[in-house]
C-alpha cells in the first residue's frame, strides 16, 4: 500500500493511496476465511466452510468489503501522517478519484478539518445604534387602532344603503348552473364590507343594498380556487340582507385603558406608556433584522481570516444552487439539464455567497462559545410549537416535518445567532430598560 498526504491548508488535506491487486486478493482471502468460520452452508459443518466456497458464494461482496477495509486502513495511516484525529475531521470525506485498474486501485480523498482561528476582538466591530424614538402621531395612531379593535357593532337606525366599512347580516345561497353547490349557503352571516373576505366582486355588488332587500349577483371564482368544482367558474348568489351594523368606537380614555390593560386602576397614561414600549420594541426588531444583524454579520465575516473546509463549502454551494434553480424558468431549467458547463456556471455564481455563509457559521459558533450562548433542542421545540400555534398549524406535524428533513440544526444555528447578536448589541438590556 502506498500512501501520500498533503496538507493543502489548515482546513483541508488530500490523501492519495494505491493498492495492488495482490493486496486486494490477500484481503479477500482473509475475509473469506473469517466468514467461513461464521456461516453455515449445506454440506459443510458450521465454521468449517472452505474459503474457496465462500468466495464463490459471496465473491462480489467480499471484494467490496476488502476495498472498504483497505481504504479505511489508508485513511487511518494518513491521519497519523497528517497529525490529525477523527475529531478534527468535519463533514464527510470526498472521493476525488477512485480508479480501478488491472493491477491496482488508485484513490484520492479530500479530508476537511474544523477551522482553527483566534476569535479575539469581535467586540470591536459591534455597531452602535440609537434606540428609536416614538412620535406623538404614532402613539395617537396606535391608540386609535386599539379603540377600533375594541369597538362593538350596533345596528343602524337610519334608513340608508349598505356601504364599505359596514357589517352586513345576510343569508346567501350559491348556484352553479342553476343548482345549489356544496358550501355555498349560510344564514345570518356577518361580513364586514370591504374586508375582501369573499371572492372578488361579491362584497362590491352588495354595496347599495338596504335592510330586507333581496338581490341576485353573479361572480366568478378565481382560477386558483381550492375547489376543483368551482375554480374559474361563474356562479350566481341569491342574497337577502337582514341588518346593517356599524362599529361603535369607544372614547380613548381611562375606561379604554382599564379594558385593554385589564386593570381596574389603569389610566390613559398607563396605556400610552404601554403603547410607547410596544412601538419601540417593534422598531427595534425591525432595526435589528434590517440593519444591525446584517451589518454585524458582515463585519464579523470581514474581521476574521481563516481557511474554510472545502467539503462544507461544496455542500453549501449545492444548497444555494438548488435554491437558485427553483427560481429559474422552464426554458432555463431545460438548458441546464445535461449541460455540464451551465451547471458549473450556476454553481460558480453562488460560490462567493456560499463561502461567506460557511465562514459566518464558524465565526458565530466560535463567538457563541466564548459568550456562553447556547440553544437546546427543547428551545427549538418551543419555538416551533409557538410558530405552529400562531400560523394555525399542527405543532406535532410541524416538529415531525423539521425532524424528518433534518432542519433542526439550521433552526438551532439561527436561534444561537440571534441570541448572540442580541447579547453583543446589548438589546437584552435595552429592552429591559424600556
ZIDA-V492899 format. One record per backbone hydrogen bond with DSSP energy under -0.5 kcal/mol. CO is the residue of the C=O (numbers start at 1). NH is the residue of the N-H. E is the energy in kcal/mol with one decimal. If there is no record, write none. Layout:
BEGIN
co=CO nh=NH e=E
co=CO nh=NH e=E
END
This chain:
BEGIN
co=2 nh=18 e=-2.2
co=4 nh=16 e=-3.2
co=6 nh=8 e=-1.0
co=6 nh=14 e=-2.6
co=9 nh=12 e=-0.8
co=11 nh=113 e=-2.9
co=12 nh=8 e=-1.0
co=12 nh=9 e=-1.8
co=13 nh=111 e=-3.1
co=14 nh=6 e=-2.1
co=15 nh=109 e=-2.9
co=16 nh=4 e=-3.0
co=17 nh=107 e=-2.9
co=18 nh=2 e=-2.2
co=19 nh=105 e=-2.5
co=20 nh=24 e=-1.9
co=21 nh=25 e=-2.7
co=22 nh=26 e=-2.6
co=23 nh=27 e=-2.1
co=24 nh=28 e=-2.3
co=25 nh=29 e=-2.5
co=26 nh=30 e=-2.2
co=27 nh=31 e=-2.4
co=28 nh=32 e=-2.6
co=29 nh=33 e=-2.5
co=30 nh=34 e=-1.9
co=31 nh=35 e=-2.7
co=32 nh=36 e=-2.4
co=33 nh=37 e=-0.9
co=34 nh=37 e=-0.6
co=35 nh=38 e=-1.8
co=35 nh=39 e=-1.7
co=36 nh=49 e=-1.6
co=39 nh=47 e=-1.4
co=41 nh=44 e=-2.1
co=45 nh=48 e=-2.3
co=48 nh=50 e=-0.5
co=50 nh=53 e=-0.5
co=50 nh=54 e=-2.1
co=51 nh=55 e=-2.6
co=52 nh=56 e=-1.4
co=53 nh=57 e=-2.1
co=54 nh=58 e=-3.1
co=55 nh=59 e=-1.0
co=58 nh=62 e=-2.9
co=59 nh=63 e=-2.1
co=60 nh=64 e=-2.1
co=61 nh=65 e=-2.6
co=62 nh=66 e=-2.5
co=63 nh=67 e=-2.3
co=64 nh=68 e=-2.3
co=65 nh=69 e=-2.4
co=66 nh=70 e=-2.2
co=67 nh=71 e=-2.4
co=68 nh=72 e=-2.4
co=69 nh=73 e=-2.5
co=70 nh=74 e=-2.3
co=71 nh=75 e=-2.5
co=72 nh=76 e=-2.5
co=73 nh=77 e=-2.4
co=74 nh=78 e=-2.4
co=75 nh=79 e=-2.6
co=76 nh=80 e=-1.5
co=77 nh=81 e=-2.1
co=78 nh=82 e=-2.8
co=79 nh=83 e=-1.1
co=79 nh=84 e=-2.4
co=85 nh=88 e=-1.5
co=85 nh=89 e=-0.7
co=86 nh=89 e=-0.8
co=88 nh=114 e=-2.6
co=93 nh=95 e=-0.5
co=94 nh=96 e=-0.9
co=94 nh=110 e=-3.3
co=97 nh=108 e=-2.4
co=98 nh=100 e=-0.6
co=99 nh=101 e=-0.5
co=99 nh=106 e=-2.8
co=103 nh=21 e=-2.3
co=104 nh=101 e=-3.2
co=105 nh=19 e=-2.4
co=106 nh=99 e=-2.9
co=107 nh=17 e=-2.6
co=108 nh=96 e=-2.1
co=108 nh=97 e=-1.8
co=109 nh=15 e=-2.6
co=109 nh=111 e=-0.6
co=110 nh=94 e=-2.4
co=111 nh=13 e=-2.6
co=112 nh=90 e=-2.5
co=115 nh=117 e=-0.5
co=117 nh=119 e=-0.8
co=118 nh=120 e=-0.9
co=119 nh=122 e=-0.6
co=121 nh=124 e=-1.2
co=122 nh=125 e=-1.2
co=123 nh=126 e=-1.1
co=133 nh=135 e=-0.5
co=135 nh=139 e=-1.9
co=136 nh=140 e=-2.6
co=137 nh=141 e=-2.4
co=138 nh=142 e=-2.1
co=139 nh=143 e=-2.4
co=140 nh=144 e=-2.3
co=141 nh=145 e=-1.9
co=142 nh=146 e=-2.4
co=143 nh=147 e=-2.2
co=144 nh=148 e=-2.4
co=145 nh=149 e=-2.5
co=146 nh=150 e=-1.2
co=147 nh=250 e=-0.6
co=148 nh=151 e=-1.4
co=152 nh=248 e=-2.6
co=154 nh=246 e=-2.6
co=158 nh=160 e=-1.3
co=162 nh=208 e=-2.6
co=163 nh=166 e=-2.2
co=166 nh=168 e=-0.6
co=166 nh=193 e=-2.8
co=167 nh=245 e=-2.7
co=168 nh=170 e=-0.6
co=168 nh=191 e=-1.9
co=169 nh=242 e=-2.8
co=169 nh=243 e=-1.7
co=170 nh=189 e=-3.1
co=171 nh=240 e=-2.3
co=172 nh=186 e=-2.1
co=173 nh=238 e=-2.8
co=174 nh=181 e=-1.2
co=175 nh=177 e=-0.6
co=175 nh=236 e=-2.4
co=176 nh=179 e=-1.6
co=179 nh=176 e=-3.2
co=181 nh=184 e=-1.8
co=184 nh=174 e=-2.0
co=186 nh=172 e=-2.4
co=189 nh=170 e=-2.0
co=189 nh=191 e=-0.5
co=191 nh=168 e=-3.0
co=191 nh=193 e=-0.7
co=192 nh=195 e=-1.8
co=193 nh=165 e=-2.9
co=199 nh=202 e=-2.0
co=201 nh=205 e=-1.4
co=202 nh=206 e=-0.8
co=203 nh=206 e=-0.8
co=203 nh=207 e=-1.1
co=206 nh=209 e=-2.1
co=209 nh=162 e=-3.0
co=210 nh=213 e=-2.3
co=213 nh=241 e=-2.5
co=215 nh=239 e=-3.3
co=217 nh=237 e=-2.9
co=219 nh=235 e=-3.1
co=222 nh=225 e=-1.6
co=222 nh=232 e=-1.4
co=226 nh=228 e=-0.5
co=227 nh=231 e=-2.3
co=230 nh=233 e=-2.5
co=233 nh=221 e=-2.8
co=235 nh=219 e=-2.2
co=236 nh=175 e=-3.2
co=237 nh=217 e=-2.4
co=237 nh=239 e=-0.6
co=238 nh=173 e=-1.6
co=239 nh=215 e=-3.0
co=240 nh=171 e=-2.3
co=240 nh=242 e=-0.6
co=241 nh=212 e=-3.4
co=243 nh=169 e=-2.5
co=244 nh=156 e=-2.5
co=245 nh=167 e=-3.2
co=246 nh=154 e=-2.9
co=247 nh=249 e=-0.9
co=248 nh=152 e=-1.4
co=251 nh=253 e=-1.3
co=253 nh=257 e=-1.9
co=254 nh=258 e=-2.5
co=255 nh=259 e=-1.8
co=256 nh=260 e=-2.6
co=257 nh=261 e=-2.9
co=258 nh=262 e=-1.0
co=258 nh=263 e=-1.0
co=263 nh=266 e=-1.4
co=267 nh=271 e=-1.9
co=268 nh=272 e=-2.4
co=269 nh=273 e=-2.2
co=270 nh=274 e=-2.1
co=271 nh=275 e=-2.4
co=272 nh=276 e=-2.8
co=273 nh=277 e=-2.3
co=274 nh=278 e=-2.2
co=275 nh=279 e=-2.8
co=276 nh=280 e=-2.4
co=277 nh=281 e=-2.4
co=278 nh=282 e=-2.0
co=279 nh=283 e=-2.5
co=280 nh=284 e=-2.6
co=281 nh=285 e=-2.5
co=282 nh=286 e=-2.1
co=283 nh=287 e=-2.8
co=284 nh=288 e=-2.8
co=285 nh=289 e=-2.5
co=286 nh=290 e=-3.0
co=287 nh=291 e=-2.3
co=287 nh=292 e=-2.4
co=288 nh=293 e=-3.1
co=291 nh=295 e=-2.2
co=292 nh=296 e=-2.8
co=293 nh=297 e=-2.6
co=294 nh=298 e=-2.3
co=295 nh=299 e=-2.0
co=296 nh=300 e=-2.3
co=297 nh=301 e=-2.2
co=298 nh=302 e=-2.0
co=299 nh=303 e=-1.6
co=300 nh=304 e=-1.3
co=309 nh=313 e=-1.9
co=310 nh=314 e=-2.7
co=311 nh=315 e=-1.9
co=312 nh=316 e=-2.1
co=313 nh=317 e=-2.4
co=314 nh=318 e=-2.4
co=315 nh=319 e=-2.2
co=316 nh=320 e=-2.8
co=317 nh=321 e=-2.9
co=318 nh=322 e=-2.3
co=319 nh=323 e=-2.0
co=320 nh=324 e=-2.5
co=321 nh=325 e=-2.4
co=322 nh=326 e=-1.5
co=324 nh=327 e=-1.3
co=325 nh=328 e=-1.3
co=329 nh=333 e=-2.3
co=330 nh=334 e=-2.3
co=331 nh=335 e=-1.7
co=332 nh=336 e=-1.4
co=333 nh=337 e=-1.6
co=336 nh=339 e=-2.4
co=338 nh=340 e=-1.0
co=339 nh=343 e=-2.4
co=340 nh=344 e=-2.3
co=341 nh=345 e=-2.0
co=342 nh=346 e=-2.5
co=343 nh=347 e=-2.5
co=344 nh=348 e=-2.6
co=345 nh=349 e=-1.8
co=346 nh=350 e=-0.6
co=347 nh=350 e=-1.0
co=348 nh=351 e=-0.8
co=348 nh=352 e=-0.5
co=350 nh=354 e=-2.6
co=351 nh=355 e=-2.6
co=352 nh=356 e=-2.1
co=353 nh=357 e=-2.3
co=354 nh=358 e=-2.6
co=355 nh=359 e=-2.5
co=356 nh=360 e=-2.6
co=357 nh=361 e=-1.8
co=358 nh=362 e=-1.8
co=359 nh=363 e=-2.4
co=360 nh=364 e=-2.8
co=361 nh=365 e=-2.2
co=362 nh=366 e=-2.3
co=363 nh=367 e=-2.4
co=364 nh=368 e=-2.7
co=365 nh=369 e=-1.7
co=366 nh=370 e=-1.6
co=367 nh=371 e=-2.5
co=368 nh=373 e=-3.0
co=369 nh=372 e=-0.7
co=372 nh=374 e=-0.5
co=376 nh=380 e=-1.6
co=377 nh=381 e=-2.3
co=378 nh=382 e=-2.4
co=379 nh=383 e=-2.1
co=380 nh=384 e=-2.6
co=381 nh=385 e=-2.6
co=382 nh=386 e=-2.4
co=383 nh=387 e=-2.5
co=384 nh=388 e=-2.5
co=385 nh=389 e=-2.3
co=386 nh=390 e=-2.5
co=387 nh=391 e=-2.2
co=388 nh=392 e=-0.6
co=388 nh=393 e=-2.9
co=389 nh=392 e=-0.7
co=393 nh=395 e=-0.7
co=394 nh=398 e=-2.2
co=395 nh=399 e=-2.5
co=396 nh=400 e=-2.3
co=397 nh=401 e=-2.4
co=398 nh=402 e=-2.3
co=399 nh=403 e=-2.3
co=400 nh=404 e=-2.9
co=401 nh=405 e=-1.7
co=402 nh=407 e=-3.2
co=402 nh=408 e=-0.6
co=403 nh=406 e=-1.6
co=407 nh=411 e=-2.1
co=408 nh=412 e=-3.0
co=409 nh=413 e=-2.5
co=410 nh=414 e=-2.1
co=411 nh=415 e=-2.2
co=412 nh=416 e=-2.4
co=413 nh=417 e=-2.4
co=414 nh=418 e=-2.1
co=415 nh=419 e=-2.5
co=416 nh=420 e=-2.8
co=417 nh=421 e=-2.8
co=418 nh=422 e=-2.5
co=419 nh=423 e=-1.7
co=420 nh=424 e=-2.8
co=421 nh=425 e=-2.6
co=422 nh=427 e=-2.1
co=422 nh=428 e=-0.8
co=423 nh=426 e=-0.8
co=426 nh=430 e=-2.2
co=427 nh=431 e=-3.0
co=428 nh=432 e=-1.6
co=429 nh=433 e=-1.8
co=430 nh=434 e=-0.9
co=431 nh=434 e=-0.6
END
